[in-house]
Amino acid sequence: MLKGILDKFLNTNQKLPQPEVKSISHAEVEALVEARLKEHAATIEQSVAEKMNSAVQSTNHEENSLSPKQIEFALSLIAKTRDFELAINPATLKVRELEKLIAYNRYKNKGILVNLVKKGVLQKKG
């Protein structure tokens, strides 16, 4: 029994089955490469399109009108400025302008108010 096991391990005369190597022509390789490139280009186009859609949605988010509560809050922030008043209809205020008013009240940066005046959202009192 021991001799049989040793013979199996030491027997190098047996040939292991070799996997068949299939040759591929140059045209087949080119076709495979082209298919992979087209597939890759399609995924890149799809990802770019998704990024563009998300960018459009984020700009739409900034252009959304305010809710009544947000309008009240924006008017109270404008009232705190003392030197400025609203130059447009409160219903036409956008989220972006509210964010700027919040930033002004947090950081007291006069440049924010100047930019809102340039846009025509605010005007100086008097």
C-alpha angles and dihedrals in degrees: 000000000000089000091054092053092048091050091053093051096042098039105106095166091085113094119220114230109263117219112243113256110220115206117224121206123234091248091055091051091051091049091051092048092049091050091051092048092051090048091050092047090051092053091048091050090048093051091047090050091050091051091050091050092051090049091051091049091050091051089048088052090057092050095052118120120245128256118243091259091051090049090053090049092049091050091051090051091050090049089056091059091068094192098061138057134191112274097189137050109285090229090064095058114120133211091253092059091048090052090052092050090050090050091051092052091048099045103019091226108166090200089072091058091046090054091049089051090051090052090051095243096114134029133191116260119246 
